[in-house]
Structure formats: structure tokens, C-alpha cells
Amino acid sequence: MTLLEQLERRLKQLPPEKQNEVLDFAEFLRQRLASTPSAEQRPLRQHPAFGSWRGRNIDALEYQHKLREEWDART
């Protein structure tokens, strides 16, 4: 049974006023999705993690190599 069939089956079991609430909620989700830029649409510089290493005086590549060495040592 597809998701759409499952939704239709459940929706038919609800009284008409609750069916309208489901419809309103679906419209709310659609509008929210349309107004929220996806990760592909948002520039990387706007990501919350951007710049999180700034000011730490840590060489990121050196840190990465150190972590990999630790992981390799565990295996």
C-alpha cells in the first residue's frame, strides 16, 4: 500500500471537520516548505557552522590527520 493510499484510508475515517484540519495542515506545511530555503539554495556562508574554527589557531588538516590516526589505531 502506497503512502498516498494510507493517507486516503486514514482521512476517510475522520469526520469532515477533521479532514479540513488535515487539509489546512498540509497547506501550512507546503507554504513553510516554499518559504524556507533548502540547503542547496542557501549559500554555504549562511550555514550556522560556517566559521566555527575561526580564531582557534588550529590547523584543520593537522587536526584531521590526528583524528584519522586515532581511528586507525582502534582498528
C-alpha positions as CSV (number, residue, x, y, z in Angstrom):
1,M,0.0,0.0,0.0
2,T,1.4,3.4,-1.0
3,L,1.7,6.3,1.3
4,L,-1.0,8.1,-0.6
5,E,-3.3,5.2,-0.2
6,Q,-2.6,5.0,3.5
7,L,-3.3,8.7,3.9
8,E,-6.5,8.4,1.9
9,R,-7.7,5.5,4.0
10,R,-7.0,7.3,7.3
11,L,-8.5,10.5,6.0
12,K,-11.8,8.8,5.1
13,Q,-12.1,7.6,8.7
14,L,-12.1,11.1,10.0
15,P,-15.1,13.4,10.4
16,P,-15.4,16.2,7.8
17,E,-14.2,18.9,10.2
18,K,-11.0,16.9,11.0
19,Q,-10.5,16.3,7.3
20,N,-10.5,20.1,6.8
21,E,-7.9,20.4,9.6
22,V,-5.7,17.9,7.8
23,L,-6.1,19.9,4.6
24,D,-5.2,23.1,6.4
25,F,-2.1,21.5,8.0
26,A,-1.0,20.1,4.6
27,E,-1.3,23.7,3.2
28,F,0.7,25.1,6.1
29,L,3.5,22.6,5.5
30,R,3.5,23.4,1.8
31,Q,3.8,27.1,2.5
32,R,6.5,26.6,5.1
33,L,8.5,24.5,2.7
34,A,8.1,27.0,-0.1
35,S,9.3,29.9,2.2
36,T,12.3,28.0,3.7
37,P,15.3,27.8,1.5
38,S,16.7,24.3,1.2
39,A,20.4,23.6,1.9
40,E,21.0,23.6,-1.8
41,Q,19.6,27.1,-2.1
42,R,21.3,28.6,0.9
43,P,24.8,29.9,0.5
44,L,27.4,27.9,2.5
45,R,28.4,31.1,4.3
46,Q,25.0,31.3,5.9
47,H,25.2,27.8,7.4
48,P,25.4,28.0,11.2
49,A,28.6,26.0,11.3
50,F,30.4,28.3,8.9
51,G,33.4,29.9,10.6
52,S,33.3,27.7,13.7
53,W,37.1,27.1,13.5
54,R,37.9,30.8,13.1
55,G,40.1,32.2,15.9
56,R,41.1,28.8,17.3
57,N,44.6,28.7,16.0
58,I,44.3,25.1,14.9
59,D,45.5,23.7,11.6
60,A,42.4,21.9,10.3
61,L,44.3,19.4,8.2
62,E,46.7,18.5,11.0
63,Y,43.7,18.0,13.3
64,Q,42.0,15.8,10.6
65,H,45.2,13.7,10.3
66,K,45.5,13.3,14.0
67,L,41.8,12.1,14.3
68,R,42.4,9.6,11.5
69,E,45.5,8.2,13.2
70,E,43.4,7.7,16.3
71,W,40.7,6.0,14.4
72,D,43.2,3.8,12.6
73,A,44.8,2.8,15.9
74,R,41.4,1.5,17.1
75,T,41.0,-1.0,14.3
